[in-house]
Structures are given as structure tokens and as C-alpha cells.
Amino acid sequence: MQNINTGESEEDAGIGLFDSFMIYVDQGLDGIHEGIPIGIEKLDEYLSLRKSMLYVLGGYTGSAKTSLVDDLFVLNPYDYMLRNGKPEKLRIIYWSMERKKVFKVAKWVSHKIFKDTGRIIPMKRLLGWVRKEQRLNEQEQEIVRGCKEYFDNMFKYIRIIDGRQNPTGIRKEIQRIAEENGDLRNLNQFERVYKPSDPSITWLHIFDHVGKLKGENGKNLKETIDSFSDDTSNYTRDLFGHSAVILSQFNRDIANPFRLKNGDVEPRLEDFKNTGDLTEDADLVMSIFDPWRYKVLDPNGYDLNKLRSADGAKMYRLFNILKSSYDTEGIRIGLAFLPQTGIFKGLPPSNTMTSADYESVINYTIFKH
């Protein structure tokens, strides 16, 4: 019986599908698919930055979802690769549709300064959004200038694109990047195959946030988001092997008096705004929740009164894994949050928290390890 003709070259057709699977298994034994740690030990078992993955993070305005993505998917992974002498093996395209580049860099500089020196120099002081007496002193100016080499090197591998984009423009740019770094061929009228020039590179696209997409061809926002989700899952992830993190706003259903009355305040998949396709297409769906916003007790049992600074800063967020296609879902952990710098740290379980643990958040020591 004649074999099915797939249109593949003799070289490619000579490798059976099971043989391809075993190559992937063998690569896994060598640690190639282990993923890049996100920098929070309590989550490393369930979440890492891997190739060909679609991550979705949902949260309300002001819940710190952008800070969380920057910490877990940009700054911590980059520092990990830098420490291991291979920063060039992680390439990030950051589609910042809500914030200008200079604001993004300012937040990252504040993050870097705290990690290096333990000093808090918030974004508003870096950008001069303060009175004259609060502006950077000479020593602080030197600290900021001292970050130049680090960020010059970082921006060889991390590109920020600001401004609103439409799905077609995004798809075309991602295809241009992929073809510049690999070979795209048509096998037949149904199938295309892509081979990266360097399979060891992890490519990541971050989209902040999906509600800022520009419409096209008369589509409303829901139709635009669904089209974008389809492109991101079918092309960015499945064809090119790139990963993506998509940020999304929640709708207002949690504020429904019935849900509040019944204490049903934890985010769920149905809370994602304007679309259901995002959560269906995603490999992993996450949420970040600020319990203070709805004046409710923390669902994880932490004492919120002990997680607020003297000046009122809310130094806690609840993190959930709502869906995981390849691992355990329903995971939730408490995160200590330093809002001035955008740094997160995992907390001990609420039933083991001591006064010293709570104090370590308020006095910032937990963020210095």
C-alpha cells in the first residue's frame, strides 16, 4: 500500500511521527524543555516560561497584573538567563499597548535598583513627577546612571513596542520576526512547517492588554479579541513555537451584590472581559486579585490588616491558576507585593504565618532575598 503523500521532503518524511515524539522526549531528559524559572519558588512546580505556550493573566484595573507579568515573565527570567551566561537565549517582544516605553523602563529601573541596593526609588521620582525637594539627589542620580550597562545589554534581547495595534499588524510583524529567524515552508494546501534557525532560543510575546487592541474591518472589540486569540494560538504558538502572555481585564461580575453577599469573590474563567476564546485557547490561565477592592476577607485566610503599610500601601495579592492544560489547576497562593518597585514574593501558608512573617512584608525584608 502506498504511503500518504504529505508534501514533505524525503529528509523530513524519513522521520516518523513517533520518532519525532521520542526526539522530544530525549531532549526533555537533557533538560531542554525544563523551562525558565519565574522567580517565585512556591510557583516553580506549576509555572515556568516554556516554548510554545499561551499564558493568559486576568485582573482588574489597579490589581498589579502588569507588575506581576513584568516580574514573573520578564525581569526574573532575564536575570536567571544572565546569571547562567545565556541571556541571548531568551528573546522578548513586549507589546505595551497601554503604557509608553519610558514609563515601562522607569518601573524596571526601580525594580533593578531595589534588588541591587535595597533602596526604594519609585517611578514618580525617577521621572520627576514630584516637587523639587523630592527629586533625585546626586547619589541617587549616580545609582540610576549605574544601571545603563545592565539595561543596554537587556535591550539587545528585549524589544518594547508601544502604542495600540490591530491583530493583522501584530500577526505580520510576528511572521516577519519568525521568518527572519527560521525557515517557513508550505507542505501542501493544508499544512505549513516552520524550523527555527536556533531551536534553543525561547521567544516570548507579551500583550498588555488585549482590551487596547485596535479594531479592523468593522469588527467590534469582542470580535477583534477573538481574531487576535485565534492568531496567537494558531500562528504564534503552534506554527512558530513562540510563547505569549496575554493580559486581560475582568468584567464587573464580581461586584455583583449577590456574589459579594455570598462571599463568591475569587476570579473564575467566566470573569474575563469581552471574550471566551482567550481562556479556551490558552494553555494556562492565571488571575491576580486584590481583596481590598471589594472590602472582603482574603479567600486564602491572610490577615489583611497586617499586610498594609503605615502609609496605606496594599502589600498583598492573591494569585490563582484557574486553568492548566498540562498540569494541576486550582492552585492559589498569597503573594507579598512591593508596589513601588513591582516585586512579588511567595508567602508561607496563611495558617503558618507568624508575626515575624507579617512584619517581614511591612519592613520589606521578604523582598530582599
HUVEN-V262306 format. One record per pair of residues at least 12 apart in sequence whose C-alpha atoms are under 8 Angstrom apart, sorted by sequence separation. I is the first residue (numbers start at 1). J is the second residue. If there is no record, write none. Layout:
BEGIN
I,J
I,J
END
This chain:
BEGIN
36,48
37,49
78,90
110,122
182,194
183,195
213,225
232,244
254,266
304,316
320,332
334,346
335,347
35,48
36,49
110,123
182,195
183,196
254,267
319,332
320,333
333,346
334,347
35,49
36,50
182,196
183,197
211,225
318,332
319,333
333,347
334,348
35,50
107,122
181,196
182,197
210,225
318,333
319,334
334,349
34,50
35,51
107,123
110,126
181,197
182,198
318,334
319,335
333,349
33,50
106,123
181,198
254,271
317,334
318,335
33,51
74,92
178,196
253,271
300,318
316,334
317,335
252,271
316,335
317,336
103,123
106,126
251,271
267,287
298,318
316,336
317,337
106,127
250,271
251,272
315,336
316,337
345,366
250,272
251,273
267,289
292,314
315,337
345,367
249,272
250,273
251,274
266,289
314,337
315,338
344,367
49,73
248,272
249,273
315,339
343,367
248,273
314,339
336,361
290,316
291,317
313,339
338,364
290,317
291,318
49,77
289,317
290,318
288,317
289,318
338,367
113,143
288,318
289,319
113,144
288,319
40,72
287,319
288,320
300,332
302,334
38,71
39,72
75,108
263,296
266,299
286,319
287,320
300,333
38,72
113,147
260,294
265,299
286,320
287,321
300,334
38,73
109,144
112,147
286,321
287,322
210,246
285,321
286,322
39,76
205,242
207,244
209,246
210,247
211,248
284,321
285,322
286,323
38,76
39,77
109,147
203,241
204,242
205,243
206,244
207,245
208,246
209,247
210,248
211,249
284,322
285,323
37,76
38,77
203,242
204,243
205,244
206,245
207,246
208,247
209,248
210,249
255,294
284,323
285,324
37,77
202,242
203,243
204,244
205,245
206,246
207,247
208,248
209,249
283,323
284,324
36,77
202,243
204,245
206,247
283,324
284,325
283,325
37,80
283,326
36,80
196,240
36,81
194,239
195,240
167,213
193,239
194,240
315,361
165,212
166,213
167,214
192,239
230,277
315,362
164,212
165,213
166,214
229,277
233,281
302,350
164,213
165,214
166,215
225,274
226,275
229,278
233,282
301,350
164,214
166,216
225,275
300,350
301,351
226,277
230,281
307,358
222,274
226,278
229,281
306,358
221,274
222,275
225,278
269,322
306,359
309,362
268,322
307,361
308,362
307,362
306,362
167,224
101,160
101,161
167,227
171,231
101,162
167,228
171,232
175,236
100,162
174,236
178,240
99,162
100,163
94,158
96,160
97,161
98,162
99,163
167,231
171,235
92,157
93,158
94,159
95,160
96,161
97,162
98,163
171,236
91,157
92,158
93,159
94,160
95,161
96,162
97,163
98,164
87,154
90,157
91,158
92,159
93,160
94,161
95,162
96,163
97,164
93,161
95,163
96,164
97,165
88,157
87,157
78,154
91,201
93,203
95,205
96,206
97,207
98,208
89,200
90,201
91,202
92,203
93,204
94,205
95,206
96,207
97,208
98,209
89,201
90,202
91,203
92,204
93,205
94,206
95,207
96,208
97,209
88,201
89,202
90,203
91,204
92,205
93,206
94,207
95,208
96,209
90,204
92,206
94,208
98,212
97,212
97,213
66,208
51,202
50,202
51,203
51,204
32,200
54,232
8,187
54,233
7,187
6,187
7,188
66,247
6,188
65,247
54,237
53,237
52,237
52,238
52,240
53,241
55,243
57,245
61,249
52,241
53,242
54,243
55,244
56,245
57,246
58,247
59,248
60,249
51,241
52,242
53,243
54,244
55,245
56,246
57,247
58,248
59,249
60,250
51,242
52,243
53,244
54,245
55,246
56,247
57,248
58,249
59,250
60,251
51,243
54,246
56,248
58,250
50,243
58,272
123,340
122,340
123,341
121,340
122,341
120,340
121,341
120,341
56,278
56,279
65,288
64,288
63,288
56,282
63,289
54,281
55,282
58,285
63,290
114,341
54,282
55,283
56,284
57,285
58,286
59,287
53,282
54,283
55,284
56,285
57,286
58,287
59,288
60,289
53,283
54,284
55,285
56,286
57,287
58,288
59,289
110,340
111,341
53,284
55,286
57,288
110,341
111,342
111,343
108,341
107,341
107,342
118,368
115,368
63,317
71,342
70,342
71,343
71,344
68,342
67,342
68,343
67,343
68,344
64,342
46,327
46,328
40,344
42,346
40,345
41,346
40,346
END
